[in-house]
Amino acid sequence: MRYCFLKTFIACLLFTSTAIGQQSNKQPNVLFIMADDLTMRDLQPYGSTQVKTPNLSRLAKEGVCFDNMFNVVPICAPTRQTLLTGLGPVRNGAYPNHSVIYDGIKTLPVYLKDLGYNTALIGKKHFGPAPSYPFDFLGGRNHDNGKGQDVYLSKAEAYIHASADKPFFLMFTSNQPHGPWNRGDRSQYDASKIKLEPNMIDTKMTREEMVDYFAEITYLDSLVGYCLDMIERTGNKNNTIVMFASEQGNSFPFSKWTLYDQGLRSAFIVRWPGVVSSGTRSNAMVQYTDILPTLIDIAGGNPMSMNTGSKDALGNTGFDGESFKEVLTGRRNKMREYVFGVNTTRGIINGSEAYANRSIRNDRYLLIHNLNFKNSFSNVVTSSPLFKQWMKVNAERAKQYVIRPEEELYDVIKDPWQLNNLAQQTAYKDVKQKLKDKLKEFMKQQGDEGVNTEMQALSRQPRNEGND
């Protein structure tokens, strides 16, 4: 009798361990949510006490917040194409806005389909050429005019149900909180009580526009809530990784279109049930080029062996990023020593003829090289009523947005808003030189010729092909 019981008990253990092993070997689904023009600090999980984002707080409580995730480009189309190729913007060809990657470069849906995934996108595309991104497209707008329903997430839910035989990668790319701010309920916020950050100029118009922006973030958060509920309703929570990325910073001055932290530093939250510890934070320095190799690694592929369809200036065909899966699983707590930034104004709406910037950052210092510093910077912001008001109220500060020195160096710990340029101080000579040398190495590897590359930007925009 005791022998039979022992035999049965061992059999149950073997069955249980086999089931657990099968479950752990199953490819996880991935839901990737991407905002548009959202500053990291304007979210509750990243310290905001002003903006209501309960669903992102819910996601953060169940996952890990990355405090040092960095974009490579502070404008929309290059951001997305850097993420979806795992390659830097000059190398993949999509370095100005409204641009396309070079022919032959492989993208996220190609890699994941090869690994057995269904891959779909709902929402904003803003990448090209279309054949290079073979997502199952579930509909959406590239810009939201505020009329009608902006996105039908029920289609995403139906796609999940239809993918029962395969793991899915579903990307929801929201238009929010990109302007025009036309979806949020501004009655939730009081302009007179808004606390402005020290890199802004306090005017009535600034406060009123911040109300619209904050309301749009809260609307975005409601869409995040729908997505989280959708994963639970379909019974996929335990085997679905949810990732949220905030893209580049908001469209106020000194944010989007710049290489300051408010332009490039991104919120990045990951929930992976049973793998990622709930309610944790990571200080590991990572970059958008690392996201695709990580997804390939999670899906069971080997990102180190992939041929991206692009050869860098040193002859390498692999990714510019590497997998941070081991950071997610807790086996590592560090990744990069440096992250890099590339900005092109040639070809943007109301942009300067040329105002190229390049940057490098470690955990203490940010160096920005303004290649066309003798010119003035311009974009849609500099011609706006808001900026004209800034010029009247505090011209000295406002002019720092349009006229910049050749070099900027900031201590990001002591000066998180990049207000005190240290570039000309002799005490930082060695720090600056080391960063300059590393930045030159990055540009060489990318095939980035600086001003010459800037002047070729229009050729990377389909609307300008044949016009130069």
N, C-alpha and C positions, 0 to 999 in steps of 0.2 A: 504493500500500500504506500509506504513512504517512498519507495523507488519510483512508483508510477507518478506520484505527486512531483518528485524532483524532476522526472523526465518531462512532465507537462510544463513545469516552471521554466526549465531551460529552453524548451521549444518556444514558449511565449517570449522569452528574452530575445531569442534569435529572430523571431518574427518582428518584434518591436524595433530592434536595432537595424534590421533590413529596411523596414518602412521609413525609419528616420534617415537612413542613408540615401534611400531613393528620393525622399523629400528634399534633402540638402543638395542633391545633385541636380534637381530640377532647375531649369533655367528660369530665373525670376522675370516677371513682367516689369516694365519700367513706364511710369508716367512722369514726363518731364514738363514742368510748367515754367514758362518764361514770361516775365513782365516786359514792359517797354518804357524806357526813360524813367527809371525808378532809383532814387538814391538809397543806398543801403541803410543809412541812419534813420530813414523815415519809416521804419518798421518796428513794431514792439519787440520782436526777438533781438533786435540790434540796438535797443536802448531808447527808442522813441517813447515819450510819455504823452505825446500829443495826438498821434495818428492811431485810429482804431483799426487793428488788424487781428481780430480774435482767431481767425482760422489759420493764419500763419503762426500765431502763438501756439495753437493746438498742434500744428505740424512740428514745430520746434520742440515741444514737450515730449514728443514721441520719437525725436531723431537727434541729429547733430547739426549745429550751426558752424559753418566755416567762417572764421573771422578774417581770414587773409586770402580770399579768392579774388583774383584780379582779371578783369577783361584785358584785351590787348589793344582794342580800338574803341574810342568813346563815341561811336556813331553806329546806327542800327544795322545796316546790311553787312558791313565788315564784321561786326560782332557775331552775327548768326553764322556767317560763313567760316569764320575762324573756329567756332565751336563745332560745326558740322563737318569740317575737314581735318581738324587736328593740326592745322598748319598755320603759320603766321600769315598776316594779311598781304605782305609784299610777295611772299613766296607763292601763295595761292592765287594772287592776282586781284583779289577783291579788297583793295586797300582804300579807295575812295568810297563815298556813299553811293548807293544806287548802282552798284558794280556787279561784275560776274567773275567767277573763278575761271582759271584756264581749262581748256578742254583736256579730258583724260584724267583729271583728278577725281579720286573716289570720295564718296561722302558717306555719312552715317547710315542712311537707309541701305546703301549697297553692302556695307560691311555686315550689318545686322541681318539682312535678308540671307546672306551667305551662311550665317550662323543659325538659320532656322526661324527667324522672327518675322511676324507680320509688323510692318512699320507704317504708321499713319501720322498725319499732321492735321490739326484743326486750328484755324486762326490766321495770323499774319504770316506771309511767306517772306517777302523781301530778300530773296536770294535768286541766283541765276548762274548759268542758264537752266531752265526748267528740267531738261532731260538729265541733268547731272544730279538731280534730287528726286529719285523715283519713290517718293512717299505715296501712300494711298491718301489722297487729299479729301478731307471731309467737309470742306467749305470754310469760308471765313473772308475777312476783309484785310487788305493791306493798310487801310486807314479807316477810321471810324467817324462818320459824319453825324452820329448821334440819332439817326433816323432808323426806326424799326429795331428789331433784335440784332445785336451785334454779332452774336455767335450762338449756334445751336448745339450746346454740349450734349443734348440727348443723342445726337449722331455719334458722338464719341462713346457713349454708353452702349449704343447698339453695336458699334464696332468691337467693343470688348466682348460682348456676348457672342458675336460671330467668330471670335478668335479662340474659341474654347479648345481647338485642336492644336494650337501653337502658342508659344509665348508672344506677347505683344510689346512693342515700343510705341507709345502714344505720346506725341508732343503737342501740347496746347500752348500756342504762342499768342498771348493776349495783346490787344492794342493799348491797354491801359498800363500806366497812367500817361501815355503819350498824349500830347495835345491834339486837337482841341479838347478841353476838359468838359465833357458834355453828358456824362453818365452818372456822376456822383451826386449825392444829396448834400449840398453845401450847408443845409440847416444844422448839420451835426457839429459844425465848427464856428467859432467866434473869432473874427479877424483881429479884434482888439486884444485877444488873449494869446494869440500865437506868439511863440518865442522863436525869433529868427536866429540863425546861426551867425557866428562872428564874421564869416566871409561874405555876408550879404549887407545891403543897404536898406535901412528901415524906412519905408515909405508906405502910404496908404495903399497904393497899387500893388506893392509887393505883398502886403498882407492879404489883400483881396484875392490875388492870384494864388497865394499859398492855400487859401481856403478851397479853391477849386481843385488844386492839385491834391490836397489831402483827401478831399471827398472822392476823387477818382481812385486813389489808392484803396480806400475802404470798399469801393465798388469792386475793384480787382480782387480784394480779399474775399468778397462774397462768391466770386467765381472759383477761387481756390477751395472754398468750403464745399461748393457743388462737386468739385472733382474728388475731394476726399470722401464725401458721402457716396459718390458714384462707385468708387473702388470698394467700399464696404457693401453697398447694395448688390454688386455683382459677385460677392463672395471671394474677392481676390486680395483682400488686405494683407493676409499673411505671406503671400508670395508676390507682392508688388512693391518695388522700390519707388518711392515718390521723391523727385528732385525738384527744387524750386530755385530759379536764378532770377536776379533782379535786372539783368542787362547792365547798361551804363547808367550814369547819373541822370538826374532830372534836367529839364531844359532851361533852368535859370542860369545866369552867368556864373562862371568858375566851376561848372559841372560838366554836363555833356559838351562835346567838342573840345575838351581840354584833357590834359594828362595828369591833372591833380588827382588826389585820392578820390575826390567826389566825382570825378569823371570815370575812373577805372576800377575802383574797389567795388566789389559786387557782393550782395547777399547770396548765400548758397546754403540751402537747407536740405538734408537728406534723411529720409525715414526708410529704414530697411529692417523690418521686423525680425527679431532673432539674431541679427548680426550687428547692427549699430546700437550702441547704448543710448537709451532714451535720455533726453534733457541734457545733452553734453555739448561741449564746444571744442573746436579744433583750431589751434594756432598755426597749423601747417600752411606754408605759403604755396599756393597753387594758382594755376592760370587756366583760362578757357581752352587753351590747346591741350590741356591734360584731360578734359572731360571725355572726349571720344575714345582715347586709349583706355580709359577707365571702364567705359561702357562695354567695349570689346572684351576686356578682361573679365568683367562680370558675366558676360554672355557665354564665356567659355573659350574665347579666341585668344590668340597670342599677339598682342599689339606690337611686340618687338620684332615680329617676323613679317609684318604687313608691308606691302609696297603701296604707297599712297598715290602712285601715278604722277608724282612730282619729284624732281631731283633738285636738292638744294645746291647752293653755290659750291659746296664742298663735295658734292657727288653722292650724298646720302638720299635714299628714297623713303626713309621711315618718317614717322611723325616728329613734329617739333615738341610735342608733349609726351608725358609718360603716365602710366596708370597710377592713381592714388588709392586703389582698392585696399591696399594694406593700411592706409590711414583710416579708411572706413571701418575696417575690421579690428583696428586697435593694435596692429602689429608694428606700426610706425607712427611717429608723431611729428616727423619733419619731411619736407619734400624739396622744394626749391630754395636756393640761396638768393636768386634774383628773379624778378619779373620785369617784363619789358612793355613799352607802350609805343604805338605808332599812330600819328594823326595826320590826316590830309585834308586841307580845306579846298583845294582846287576841285571844282565840280560840285560842291555842296550848294544848296540854295542860298543866294546872296553872299556867297563865299568870297574870300580874298582871291586874287589872282594866283597867289601861292603863299602858303603859310605853314610849311611842314614843321612838325615837332616829333622828336623821339625822346623816349625816357627809359630810365632804369631805376629800379627800387629794390632795396633789401629791407630787412626788418627794422632799420633805423633811419635810412636816408633815401630821399627821392631826388634824382637829378633829371632835369629837363633841358634838352638842347633845342632851342628855337632856331631852326636852320634859316628861316627867312625873317629874322628879327628886325631887319631894316624896313620891312613892310608893316602895314597895320592889319590886324586881324578883323575880319568881319564875317557875319552870318545873319540868320534871321533874327537873332536876339538883338544885335547891335542896331538894327533899324526899327526895333519895336518901341512902342510908347513907354514900356517899363524901363528900358535902358536909357531912353532920353530923359526920363525923370531921375534916374540914378545920376546921370551926368550933371543935372542941375543941383541935386542935393549933396553929392560927394564926388566931384569930378576927379579928384586924386585917386580914389579907390576905383571908380569906374574905368578910368583910363588904363589901369593895370590889366584890364581884360583885353584891351585892343592894342596896347603897346607893351611889349615884353623884352627883357634883356636877352642876350644870346644864351646865357646860361642861368639856370635857377637850381638852387640846392636847398633842400629843406630837411630839418630834423623832424621826422614824422611823429616822434614820440612827444617831444616838447612843443611841437607846432603842428597839431593835427589838421589845421585848416590852411596850412601853407601860406602864411602871412609874412614870414620873416625870411627873406632870401639870404642865404649864407655864402653864395657862390664866390663873392669877392673877398671873403675873409681868409687871411693867410692860415689861420688855424685849421682850416678844412681843406687845405691844398692837396694833401695826400689822399683824403677821402674822395675828393672830386676826381682826381686823376685815376684812381682805381676804378671808379664807376665809369668814367669815360672810356677806359680801355675795354672794359667788359661790354659796354654798349657798342663799340666799334666791332667787336667780335660777333655780336648778335647781328648787326647790320650786314656784315660780310657774309655770314652764313645764310642770311635771307636773300642775298642778292640786292640789297637795298642801297642805292646810290644817292640817297638823300635828296637834294634839290633836283637832280636829274630825274629821279623816280617820281617826285612830286609833279614835275612838268609833263610827265607821260600819263597822268591820272585820267584824263578825259578818254583815253583809248580803252580804258577798262569799264567805261559806262556805255552800254549798248545804244543809248539815245544819242551818243556823241560819235559813234563809229562813222568814219568817213568824213567827219567834219573838220578834222585838224589839218 
